[in-house]
């Protein structure tokens, strides 16, 4: 049974529901629908409404395609039709007052994902006294095209508007706008990094959590490769006026054709942040070392195993590893260091570790070593029995959210994942959100890291010799 509950916001009153002491509001617009005249434009305020607006169902999902192939068996998708895609959801304790707040930003390579995924239910955080909010943002071509006549990084601009909404409105749900932690995984972690790099957004953030998130923005030329290729496939110019004549569905179809057979580590270019004077003047990896926002940041030991099947890894030859080493300017001694760090690993596994460490763990390490503000580093190492995933990308989410019984967690972790590890990680994230301390020493000269596994431990960062040799 649930009871109706109302909250009065700047734009009007919304009606949610209360279940087991948690007040839940879903599908509240934080910006106007980005279609029609608003398409490929910066987010604009949502129109106010009269009366009471129902907020008991998730808002529409941003245009996207489901995950293809083998990865689609591991990562679920939700499709909710409609145009009001820029919405926020809130889980709040019944009697919350000046409570800490977390804003969750989902991942999906900047072209997939939604806050409506069951795994991202915020009830566990609300039961701990935290007001939990989550947002959707524009994805793929709609959110990250590099077009003449259009602003850059629109999906990041959406997230900035969502953060501003949370700061302005969260007190209506019992949250403290001065205690907002932004938290995201994968592309969501990249967006958290992007928000930290923007001075106007950074001032609204008390703490930040980045899980397996890329930290580097690219030049407009490099970030725009995907757009240029799509435009060529469609026979149009990479301009806003031309893209307005192509429906979101047509853009998705062209992207599916473009990306067929690719992976995040090779093939067709993917969507990335573009350096831009207005929306992102400096890359996050250059800004984050110098800011004073406490940071919890980490990666999973075997990130690459989500993207490569065991068969694909077995097919990676020494020649391909050599060509990758030369193209990425990886020193020969770095490959030797990785072989020493992973004795018995196949050539494909060494390739995967190198590629994902260049993308994720090495930038994280450089940022953590340069920071003076409190920085807490973790590595998630628990091995899933599913498809030899080991500690693959996104596996930690079911533990962080304490949702091991969720079908989305079971896809990746199987049916017997250790509840004790979920209890430990969930408690550490709650502690950081509420106090700024997850329960282990900050990263510093000793490079202290929390290793989450069946038997967790606080240890010096692993593979530092190999990591320090990467470009």
Secondary structure as the mmCIF struct_conf table of DSSP 4:
data_model
#
loop_
_struct_conf.conf_type_id
_struct_conf.id
_struct_conf.beg_label_comp_id
_struct_conf.beg_label_asym_id
_struct_conf.beg_label_seq_id
_struct_conf.end_label_comp_id
_struct_conf.end_label_asym_id
_struct_conf.end_label_seq_id
STRN STRN1 UNK A 3 UNK A 8
BEND BEND1 UNK A 10 UNK A 11
STRN STRN2 UNK A 13 UNK A 19
TURN_TY1_P TURN_TY1_P1 UNK A 20 UNK A 21
STRN STRN3 UNK A 22 UNK A 29
BEND BEND2 UNK A 30 UNK A 31
HELX_RH_3T_P HELX_RH_3T_P1 UNK A 36 UNK A 38
TURN_TY1_P TURN_TY1_P2 UNK A 39 UNK A 40
BEND BEND3 UNK A 41 UNK A 41
HELX_LH_PP_P HELX_LH_PP_P1 UNK A 45 UNK A 48
BEND BEND4 UNK A 50 UNK A 51
STRN STRN4 UNK A 52 UNK A 54
STRN STRN5 UNK A 56 UNK A 56
BEND BEND5 UNK A 57 UNK A 57
HELX_LH_PP_P HELX_LH_PP_P2 UNK A 58 UNK A 62
BEND BEND6 UNK A 63 UNK A 63
HELX_LH_PP_P HELX_LH_PP_P3 UNK A 66 UNK A 68
HELX_RH_3T_P HELX_RH_3T_P2 UNK A 69 UNK A 73
TURN_TY1_P TURN_TY1_P3 UNK A 74 UNK A 74
BEND BEND7 UNK A 75 UNK A 75
BEND BEND8 UNK A 82 UNK A 83
STRN STRN6 UNK A 87 UNK A 93
TURN_TY1_P TURN_TY1_P4 UNK A 94 UNK A 95
BEND BEND9 UNK A 97 UNK A 98
STRN STRN7 UNK A 99 UNK A 105
BEND BEND10 UNK A 108 UNK A 108
TURN_TY1_P TURN_TY1_P5 UNK A 109 UNK A 111
BEND BEND11 UNK A 112 UNK A 112
TURN_TY1_P TURN_TY1_P6 UNK A 115 UNK A 116
BEND BEND12 UNK A 117 UNK A 117
HELX_RH_3T_P HELX_RH_3T_P3 UNK A 118 UNK A 120
HELX_RH_AL_P HELX_RH_AL_P1 UNK A 123 UNK A 127
TURN_TY1_P TURN_TY1_P7 UNK A 128 UNK A 129
STRN STRN8 UNK A 131 UNK A 135
HELX_RH_AL_P HELX_RH_AL_P2 UNK A 140 UNK A 144
STRN STRN9 UNK A 148 UNK A 148
TURN_TY1_P TURN_TY1_P8 UNK A 149 UNK A 149
BEND BEND13 UNK A 150 UNK A 150
BEND BEND14 UNK A 152 UNK A 152
HELX_RH_AL_P HELX_RH_AL_P3 UNK A 154 UNK A 169
HELX_RH_3T_P HELX_RH_3T_P4 UNK A 170 UNK A 173
TURN_TY1_P TURN_TY1_P9 UNK A 174 UNK A 174
STRN STRN10 UNK A 175 UNK A 185
TURN_TY1_P TURN_TY1_P10 UNK A 186 UNK A 186
HELX_RH_AL_P HELX_RH_AL_P4 UNK A 187 UNK A 197
BEND BEND15 UNK A 198 UNK A 198
HELX_RH_AL_P HELX_RH_AL_P5 UNK A 199 UNK A 202
TURN_TY1_P TURN_TY1_P11 UNK A 203 UNK A 204
BEND BEND16 UNK A 206 UNK A 206
STRN STRN11 UNK A 207 UNK A 211
BEND BEND17 UNK A 212 UNK A 212
STRN STRN12 UNK A 218 UNK A 218
HELX_RH_AL_P HELX_RH_AL_P6 UNK A 220 UNK A 223
TURN_TY1_P TURN_TY1_P12 UNK A 224 UNK A 224
HELX_RH_AL_P HELX_RH_AL_P7 UNK A 225 UNK A 234
TURN_TY1_P TURN_TY1_P13 UNK A 235 UNK A 235
BEND BEND18 UNK A 236 UNK A 236
BEND BEND19 UNK A 238 UNK A 238
STRN STRN13 UNK A 239 UNK A 239
HELX_RH_AL_P HELX_RH_AL_P8 UNK A 240 UNK A 243
TURN_TY1_P TURN_TY1_P14 UNK A 244 UNK A 245
BEND BEND20 UNK A 246 UNK A 246
HELX_RH_AL_P HELX_RH_AL_P9 UNK A 248 UNK A 259
TURN_TY1_P TURN_TY1_P15 UNK A 260 UNK A 261
STRN STRN14 UNK A 263 UNK A 263
TURN_TY1_P TURN_TY1_P16 UNK A 264 UNK A 265
STRN STRN15 UNK A 266 UNK A 266
BEND BEND21 UNK A 267 UNK A 268
STRN STRN16 UNK A 274 UNK A 274
STRN STRN17 UNK A 276 UNK A 276
TURN_TY1_P TURN_TY1_P17 UNK A 277 UNK A 279
STRN STRN18 UNK A 280 UNK A 280
BEND BEND22 UNK A 281 UNK A 282
HELX_RH_AL_P HELX_RH_AL_P10 UNK A 284 UNK A 287
HELX_RH_3T_P HELX_RH_3T_P5 UNK A 288 UNK A 290
STRN STRN19 UNK A 294 UNK A 300
TURN_TY1_P TURN_TY1_P18 UNK A 301 UNK A 302
HELX_RH_3T_P HELX_RH_3T_P6 UNK A 303 UNK A 306
TURN_TY1_P TURN_TY1_P19 UNK A 307 UNK A 307
BEND BEND23 UNK A 308 UNK A 308
HELX_RH_AL_P HELX_RH_AL_P11 UNK A 310 UNK A 314
TURN_TY1_P TURN_TY1_P20 UNK A 315 UNK A 315
HELX_RH_AL_P HELX_RH_AL_P12 UNK A 318 UNK A 327
TURN_TY1_P TURN_TY1_P21 UNK A 328 UNK A 329
HELX_RH_AL_P HELX_RH_AL_P13 UNK A 332 UNK A 341
TURN_TY1_P TURN_TY1_P22 UNK A 342 UNK A 344
HELX_RH_AL_P HELX_RH_AL_P14 UNK A 347 UNK A 356
HELX_RH_PI_P HELX_RH_PI_P1 UNK A 357 UNK A 361
HELX_RH_AL_P HELX_RH_AL_P15 UNK A 362 UNK A 370
BEND BEND24 UNK A 373 UNK A 373
STRN STRN20 UNK A 375 UNK A 380
HELX_LH_PP_P HELX_LH_PP_P4 UNK A 382 UNK A 383
STRN STRN21 UNK A 384 UNK A 384
BEND BEND25 UNK A 385 UNK A 385
HELX_RH_3T_P HELX_RH_3T_P7 UNK A 386 UNK A 388
STRN STRN22 UNK A 390 UNK A 390
BEND BEND26 UNK A 391 UNK A 391
TURN_TY1_P TURN_TY1_P23 UNK A 393 UNK A 396
HELX_RH_AL_P HELX_RH_AL_P16 UNK A 397 UNK A 400
TURN_TY1_P TURN_TY1_P24 UNK A 401 UNK A 402
TURN_TY1_P TURN_TY1_P25 UNK A 404 UNK A 405
BEND BEND27 UNK A 406 UNK A 406
HELX_RH_AL_P HELX_RH_AL_P17 UNK A 407 UNK A 413
BEND BEND28 UNK A 415 UNK A 415
HELX_RH_AL_P HELX_RH_AL_P18 UNK A 419 UNK A 435
BEND BEND29 UNK A 436 UNK A 436
BEND BEND30 UNK A 439 UNK A 440
HELX_LH_PP_P HELX_LH_PP_P5 UNK A 441 UNK A 443
BEND BEND31 UNK A 444 UNK A 444
TURN_TY1_P TURN_TY1_P26 UNK A 445 UNK A 446
STRN STRN23 UNK A 448 UNK A 452
BEND BEND32 UNK A 453 UNK A 455
STRN STRN24 UNK A 457 UNK A 460
HELX_LH_PP_P HELX_LH_PP_P6 UNK A 461 UNK A 461
TURN_TY1_P TURN_TY1_P27 UNK A 462 UNK A 463
HELX_RH_AL_P HELX_RH_AL_P19 UNK A 464 UNK A 467
TURN_TY1_P TURN_TY1_P28 UNK A 468 UNK A 469
#
